Amino acid sequence: MAASSATGASPEAPKIVWNETQRRFETEDKKAYIEYVLRHDGKVMDIIHTFVPSSKRGMGLASHLCVAAFHHANSHSLTIIPSCSYVSEP
């Protein structure tokens, strides 16, 4: 099991998978995910929903899902609309 050490190493990030068909990024077990809708001829990614089951909360999964979505948008020159409250609230 990965754990932080005195050298500052952090636990290994969970693997996040892009599920293009369902328009979402999800954990490998598909239990936690962030959903989006493409708008304006596919130039805008509207992030509409983030879900992490109670059994997986407190692990930073929502943050990892957001990072994956933002990296994807950036690498595909997409603008993001943060409709989901998790993404839009500071």
C-alpha positions in Angstrom: 0.0 0.0 0.0 1.4 3.4 -1.0 1.9 6.0 1.8 3.6 9.3 2.3 7.1 9.2 3.5 9.4 11.6 5.3 11.0 12.4 1.9 7.7 14.0 0.8 6.6 11.3 -1.6 2.9 11.2 -2.0 0.6 8.2 -2.6 0.3 7.1 -6.2 -2.5 8.9 -8.0 -5.5 6.7 -9.0 -5.7 5.8 -12.7 -8.4 8.0 -14.4 -9.8 6.7 -17.7 -11.4 8.8 -20.5 -14.7 7.2 -21.5 -15.3 9.1 -24.7 -18.6 7.2 -25.5 -20.2 8.2 -22.2 -18.5 11.6 -22.2 -16.9 11.2 -18.8 -13.7 10.6 -17.0 -13.8 7.8 -14.5 -11.8 5.6 -12.1 -10.9 2.2 -13.4 -13.7 0.6 -11.4 -16.1 3.2 -12.9 -17.5 4.1 -9.5 -16.3 7.7 -9.4 -16.6 9.9 -12.4 -17.0 13.4 -13.8 -19.4 14.0 -16.7 -19.3 16.6 -19.4 -21.3 17.8 -22.5 -19.6 19.1 -25.6 -21.0 22.4 -26.8 -20.4 24.9 -29.6 -19.4 22.4 -32.2 -17.2 20.5 -29.8 -15.1 23.5 -28.8 -16.4 23.8 -25.3 -16.4 21.1 -22.5 -19.3 21.8 -20.1 -18.5 19.8 -16.9 -21.9 19.0 -15.5 -21.6 16.4 -12.8 -19.0 14.9 -10.4 -19.8 11.8 -8.4 -17.7 9.9 -5.8 -19.4 7.2 -3.8 -19.4 7.6 0.0 -17.1 4.6 0.3 -14.4 6.5 -1.7 -14.8 10.0 -0.4 -11.9 11.7 1.3 -9.4 10.2 -1.0 -9.1 13.2 -3.4 -10.8 11.4 -6.3 -12.9 14.3 -7.3 -9.8 16.4 -7.6 -8.0 13.8 -9.7 -11.1 13.6 -12.0 -11.1 17.3 -12.4 -7.4 17.4 -13.2 -7.8 14.7 -15.9 -10.7 16.6 -17.5 -8.8 19.9 -17.4 -5.7 18.3 -18.9 -7.8 16.8 -21.7 -9.5 20.1 -22.4 -6.2 21.9 -22.5 -4.5 19.3 -24.8 -7.5 19.5 -27.2 -7.8 23.3 -27.0 -11.3 23.2 -25.4 -12.8 25.9 -23.3 -14.3 24.7 -20.0 -17.7 25.7 -18.5 -17.7 24.6 -14.9 -21.5 24.0 -14.5 -20.9 21.4 -11.8 -20.8 23.0 -8.3 -17.7 21.0 -7.3 -15.7 22.5 -10.2 -17.2 26.0 -10.0 -16.9 26.6 -6.3 -13.5 27.8 -4.9 
